[in-house]
Amino acid sequence: MRRLSALLVAVLLGAVTPITATTPASGAATTGLIAGSVDDRASGAPVAGVCVYAYAAPGQRDASTTGVVYRAITEGDGSYELVVPIANYAVEFDPSCGGTVSSPCALQYYFGQLDLDDANYVQTSAVSPITGIDAHLGVGYSISRPSRGC
């Protein structure tokens, strides 16, 4: 009876004690999450359909990030999520999606930078998502030449 009571207590304690799974070092997470939102700087309204690209910083240790571009498109509420390998990334917000969509908004990089050379890099982590990587897009300008025909 005493052994049965000890077993019952162990089972009950097991039911209320949180069980945490551990991942062996060889199976450690190798991806991270970059998330944020995009809005119109003037109105604060969310901007849907913006292509968000993540470019790995030069000289990353993980060869899987070299030359690979990760892309997400903002949802109706302006939010996006990018799942990427652990590395440092420049995050670009391109409302024209590489010139495939017409947009009055200007392309920019995270933290309001206007070109890749000045981009602020975001370091991803397997431990927690990197959130708040937002953009507040302003109106863009373009210069075009009148068409002269063939």
C-alpha positions, 0 to 999 in steps of 0.5 A: 500500500505504501508503494502504491501511495508513493507511485500515486504521489509521483504521478500526481506531481508529474501531472502538475509539474511542468515538463520541459523538453531539451534539444540536444546541441546537434538539434539546436534551433538554427532559425530565427524570426524577424517580425514587424509592421509597415505603415504610412508615415503621414497617416499611420495607416498600415501598408499591405503588399510591401515586400520585406527582404532580409539580406545576410550581412557580408562575412557570415559564418553560416554559408547557407545565408550567403547570397540568399534573399529572404522575402515576406509580404506585409498583410492587410494590417501591415504586419510581416514575419520572416523565418531566417537562419541565425545571422545578421540581416539588413532588412529592406522594405520595398513597396514596389516589390522590385518594380513589379507594383506601382507605389507612391511610397519610397523604398527604405531599410530598417531604421529609416536608412535609404541605402544598403550601405547605411543599413542597420543590421538585425541579429536574429536569435534562436532564443526569441523572435526579433520583433519591432523591426518596423518601417514608416514609409514616406512618399517617394520620388522618381525621375523619368525620361520621356519616351522617344520611341524605338 
